């Protein structure tokens, strides 16, 4: 959870670099103007802070992976730690390529997108190593369709594509229209998932909190998206990025990461807590076989 929190701060730092047009304030990599610590002024403050925080998150990820391989009994969780480590290494490489190749849109968007994937991976590790996941919560039966975890998976996929579209728009790969279409799809899926949670399990406290979190995240993100778009239009004639545009754009970007993380956590909770469809039938059959008198 500490690594996930530091990664969230790193996402804020990265968004500040992009929104302040500071991506090439330090034109070399891995050094900065040929130094380990350069003179910090102008956009170099944002860029160097981003690099320093990225290095810290990289060290935390190495430590996390080592601890997982020493103490975690489940091999698949240890392997997920390796995935996180590989992602942070790849992210560092993409960050270096972004500078050396003078910020090509494809590489810059890939750098921003992989950051979201890494953040989600660390969040998943936080869930899998937490006490709730390792306990045996009472199972809830659900005969509705589609299964909640499957609906959650569709939502995660849509949010991720939307984040890719947002990154491409910020790095000037294309216009705003695909991002707006993606926002409509994500909103529909989140409301579908939250509505299914309310209809099928209106009194379960865990799933009620999941539903409230989804509504809060998507509502905040829609408002921030509108505000960020307005700020870009308002700031169009200014020679440099202005404070209101930077603040709203950065907040919109990082709340997007929280939407992805929130959808992931809700989906994992549904997968762990809710038995659906065929699982309910198999469990009922197993109980009948184990208690023939009930037949």
C-alpha positions as CSV (number, residue, x, y, z in Angstrom):
1,X,0.0,0.0,0.0
2,X,2.9,2.3,0.7
3,X,4.3,1.6,-2.8
4,X,0.9,2.3,-4.3
5,X,0.6,5.6,-2.5
6,X,4.1,6.6,-3.7
7,X,3.1,5.6,-7.2
8,X,0.1,7.8,-7.0
9,X,2.3,10.8,-6.1
10,X,4.5,9.9,-9.0
11,X,1.5,10.0,-11.3
12,X,0.8,13.5,-10.1
13,X,4.4,14.5,-10.7
14,X,4.3,13.0,-14.3
15,X,1.0,14.8,-15.0
16,X,2.6,18.1,-13.8
17,X,5.5,17.6,-16.2
18,X,3.1,17.1,-19.2
19,X,0.6,19.9,-18.2
20,X,3.5,22.4,-17.7
21,X,5.1,21.5,-21.1
22,X,8.2,20.5,-19.1
23,X,9.0,17.2,-20.7
24,X,12.1,18.4,-22.5
25,X,13.3,20.9,-19.8
26,X,16.1,18.5,-19.2
27,X,17.3,17.4,-22.6
28,X,19.5,14.4,-21.6
29,X,18.9,11.1,-19.8
30,X,19.8,9.4,-17.4
31,X,21.9,12.4,-16.3
32,X,20.5,16.0,-16.2
33,X,22.6,18.5,-18.1
34,X,25.5,16.1,-17.5
35,X,24.9,16.1,-13.8
36,X,23.3,13.9,-11.2
37,X,21.4,16.9,-9.7
38,X,21.2,19.9,-12.0
39,X,20.3,23.5,-11.2
40,X,16.6,23.5,-10.6
41,X,14.7,26.3,-12.2
42,X,11.8,26.6,-14.6
43,X,10.4,23.4,-16.0
44,X,13.5,21.5,-14.8
45,X,12.1,21.5,-11.3
46,X,9.1,19.4,-12.5
47,X,11.1,17.1,-14.7
48,X,13.8,16.4,-12.1
49,X,11.3,15.8,-9.3
50,X,9.5,13.4,-11.6
51,X,12.8,11.5,-12.2
52,X,13.7,11.4,-8.6
53,X,10.3,10.1,-7.5
54,X,10.4,7.5,-10.3
55,X,13.8,6.3,-9.0
56,X,12.3,6.0,-5.4
57,X,9.3,4.0,-6.7
58,X,11.7,1.8,-8.6
59,X,13.7,1.1,-5.4
60,X,10.4,0.4,-3.5
61,X,9.4,-2.1,-6.2
62,X,12.7,-3.9,-6.0
63,X,12.2,-4.2,-2.2
64,X,8.6,-5.3,-2.5
65,X,9.5,-8.0,-5.0
66,X,12.3,-9.3,-2.8
67,X,10.0,-9.4,0.2
68,X,7.3,-11.2,-1.8
69,X,9.8,-13.9,-2.9
70,X,11.0,-14.3,0.7
71,X,7.7,-14.3,2.6
72,X,4.7,-14.8,0.2
73,X,3.7,-18.5,0.0
74,X,1.6,-18.3,-3.2
75,X,3.8,-18.5,-6.3
76,X,1.3,-16.6,-8.5
77,X,1.5,-13.6,-6.2
78,X,5.3,-13.7,-6.2
79,X,5.2,-13.8,-10.0
80,X,2.9,-10.8,-10.0
81,X,5.6,-9.0,-8.1
82,X,8.0,-9.8,-10.9
83,X,5.5,-8.4,-13.3
84,X,5.5,-5.2,-11.3
85,X,9.3,-5.1,-11.3
86,X,9.4,-5.7,-15.1
87,X,6.8,-2.9,-15.6
88,X,8.8,-0.3,-13.6
89,X,12.0,-1.2,-15.5
90,X,10.1,-0.9,-18.8
91,X,8.7,2.4,-17.6
92,X,12.1,3.8,-16.9
93,X,13.3,2.8,-20.4
94,X,10.2,4.5,-22.0
95,X,10.9,7.6,-19.9
96,X,14.4,7.8,-21.3
97,X,13.3,7.2,-24.8
98,X,10.7,9.9,-24.5
99,X,13.5,12.4,-23.8
100,X,16.0,11.1,-26.2
101,X,13.5,10.8,-29.1
102,X,12.1,14.3,-28.3
103,X,8.7,13.2,-27.1
104,X,7.2,11.3,-30.0
105,X,3.4,11.0,-29.3
106,X,3.4,7.2,-29.5
107,X,6.3,6.8,-27.0
108,X,5.0,9.5,-24.6
109,X,1.5,8.0,-24.6
110,X,2.9,4.5,-24.0
111,X,4.9,5.9,-21.1
112,X,1.7,7.4,-19.6
113,X,-0.3,4.2,-20.2
114,X,2.3,1.9,-18.7
115,X,2.3,4.1,-15.6
116,X,-1.4,3.3,-15.2
117,X,-0.8,-0.4,-15.6
118,X,2.0,-0.4,-13.0
119,X,-0.2,1.5,-10.5
120,X,-3.0,-1.1,-11.0
121,X,-0.6,-4.0,-10.5
122,X,0.6,-2.6,-7.2
123,X,-3.0,-2.0,-6.1
124,X,-3.7,-5.6,-7.0
125,X,-0.7,-6.8,-4.9
126,X,-2.0,-4.7,-2.0
127,X,-5.4,-6.6,-2.2
128,X,-3.9,-10.0,-2.6
129,X,-1.5,-9.7,0.3
130,X,-4.2,-8.1,2.6
131,X,-5.9,-9.8,5.4
132,X,-9.4,-9.7,3.9
133,X,-8.3,-11.5,0.7
134,X,-6.4,-14.2,2.7
135,X,-9.4,-14.7,5.1
136,X,-12.5,-16.8,4.2
137,X,-15.3,-14.3,3.7
138,X,-18.9,-15.7,3.6
139,X,-19.8,-16.4,-0.1
140,X,-22.8,-14.6,-1.7
141,X,-24.8,-16.4,-4.3
142,X,-25.7,-14.6,-7.5
143,X,-27.7,-16.0,-10.4
144,X,-27.9,-12.7,-12.3
145,X,-26.3,-12.2,-15.7
146,X,-23.7,-11.2,-16.6
147,X,-21.6,-12.2,-13.6
148,X,-20.5,-9.2,-11.5
149,X,-16.8,-10.0,-11.9
150,X,-17.2,-10.3,-15.7
151,X,-19.0,-7.0,-15.8
152,X,-16.2,-5.6,-13.7
153,X,-13.6,-6.9,-16.2
154,X,-15.4,-5.2,-19.1
155,X,-15.4,-2.0,-17.0
156,X,-11.7,-2.3,-16.3
157,X,-11.0,-2.8,-20.0
158,X,-13.1,0.2,-21.0
159,X,-11.4,2.5,-18.4
160,X,-8.0,1.4,-19.5
161,X,-8.8,2.1,-23.2
162,X,-10.1,5.5,-22.1
163,X,-6.9,6.3,-20.3
164,X,-4.9,5.4,-23.4
165,X,-7.2,7.8,-25.4
166,X,-6.7,10.5,-22.8
167,X,-2.9,10.0,-22.9
168,X,-2.9,10.2,-26.7
169,X,-4.9,13.4,-26.6
170,X,-2.7,15.0,-24.0
171,X,0.4,14.2,-26.1
172,X,-1.3,15.5,-29.2
173,X,-1.6,12.2,-31.1
174,X,-5.2,13.1,-32.1
175,X,-8.2,15.2,-31.0
176,X,-10.7,15.1,-28.2
177,X,-13.6,13.1,-29.9
178,X,-12.3,9.6,-29.3
179,X,-11.8,10.5,-25.6
180,X,-15.3,11.8,-25.3
181,X,-16.7,8.6,-26.9
182,X,-14.7,6.6,-24.5
183,X,-16.0,8.6,-21.5
184,X,-19.6,7.8,-22.6
185,X,-18.8,4.1,-22.7
186,X,-17.0,4.1,-19.4
187,X,-19.8,6.0,-17.7
188,X,-22.4,3.5,-19.0
189,X,-20.4,0.5,-17.8
190,X,-19.8,1.9,-14.4
191,X,-23.4,2.7,-13.9
192,X,-24.3,-0.8,-15.2
193,X,-22.0,-2.4,-12.7
194,X,-23.1,-0.1,-9.8
195,X,-26.7,-0.7,-10.6
196,X,-26.2,-4.5,-10.7
197,X,-24.6,-4.3,-7.3
198,X,-27.5,-2.4,-5.9
199,X,-30.2,-4.6,-7.4
200,X,-28.6,-8.0,-6.5
201,X,-27.1,-7.2,-3.1
202,X,-28.8,-4.0,-1.7
203,X,-28.0,-4.9,1.9
204,X,-24.4,-6.2,1.8
205,X,-22.2,-3.6,3.4
206,X,-19.0,-4.4,1.4
207,X,-20.7,-4.3,-2.0
208,X,-22.7,-1.2,-1.0
209,X,-19.4,0.6,-0.3
210,X,-18.1,-0.6,-3.7
211,X,-21.2,0.9,-5.4
212,X,-20.8,4.2,-3.6
213,X,-17.1,4.4,-4.5
214,X,-17.9,3.8,-8.1
215,X,-20.5,6.5,-8.2
216,X,-18.2,8.9,-6.4
217,X,-15.3,8.3,-8.7
218,X,-17.2,8.5,-12.0
219,X,-19.1,11.6,-10.9
220,X,-15.9,13.4,-9.8
221,X,-14.2,12.4,-13.0
222,X,-17.0,13.6,-15.3
223,X,-17.0,17.0,-13.5
224,X,-13.3,17.3,-13.7
225,X,-13.2,16.3,-17.4
226,X,-15.7,19.1,-18.2
227,X,-13.7,21.5,-16.1
228,X,-10.4,20.5,-17.7
229,X,-11.8,20.9,-21.2
230,X,-13.1,24.3,-20.3
231,X,-9.7,25.3,-18.9
232,X,-7.9,24.3,-22.1
233,X,-10.3,26.4,-24.2
234,X,-9.9,29.3,-21.8
235,X,-6.1,29.1,-21.7
236,X,-5.7,28.6,-25.5
237,X,-4.5,32.2,-26.1
238,X,-2.0,32.3,-23.2
239,X,1.7,31.8,-24.2
240,X,2.3,29.4,-21.4
241,X,0.2,27.0,-19.3
242,X,-1.7,28.8,-16.7
243,X,-2.4,27.6,-13.1
244,X,-6.1,26.7,-13.4
245,X,-5.5,24.6,-16.6
246,X,-2.6,22.8,-15.0
247,X,-4.5,22.1,-11.8
248,X,-7.7,20.8,-13.4
249,X,-5.8,18.7,-16.0
250,X,-3.6,17.1,-13.5
251,X,-6.5,16.3,-11.1
252,X,-8.5,14.9,-14.0
253,X,-5.6,12.7,-15.0
254,X,-4.9,11.3,-11.6
255,X,-8.5,10.7,-10.7
256,X,-8.6,8.7,-13.9
257,X,-6.0,6.4,-12.4
258,X,-8.2,6.1,-9.3
259,X,-11.2,5.2,-11.4
260,X,-9.1,2.3,-13.0
261,X,-7.8,1.3,-9.5
262,X,-11.3,1.5,-8.1
263,X,-12.8,-0.6,-10.8
264,X,-10.0,-3.2,-10.3
265,X,-10.6,-3.4,-6.6
266,X,-14.4,-3.7,-7.0
267,X,-13.9,-6.5,-9.5
268,X,-11.5,-8.4,-7.3
269,X,-13.9,-8.1,-4.4
270,X,-16.8,-9.4,-6.5
271,X,-14.6,-12.3,-7.7
272,X,-13.6,-13.2,-4.2
273,X,-17.0,-12.7,-2.5
274,X,-19.7,-13.6,-5.0
275,X,-20.4,-17.0,-6.5
276,X,-22.3,-16.7,-9.8
277,X,-24.1,-18.8,-12.4
278,X,-22.3,-22.2,-12.8
279,X,-20.5,-21.8,-9.5
280,X,-23.8,-21.6,-7.6
281,X,-25.1,-24.7,-9.4
282,X,-22.0,-26.7,-8.7
283,X,-21.9,-25.7,-5.0
284,X,-25.6,-26.7,-4.6
285,X,-24.9,-30.0,-6.3
286,X,-21.9,-30.7,-4.1
287,X,-24.0,-30.0,-1.0
288,X,-26.7,-32.4,-2.1
289,X,-24.2,-35.1,-2.8
290,X,-22.6,-34.6,0.6
291,X,-26.1,-34.8,2.3
292,X,-28.1,-37.5,0.5
293,X,-30.8,-37.3,3.1
294,X,-31.8,-34.0,1.7
295,X,-32.8,-35.7,-1.5
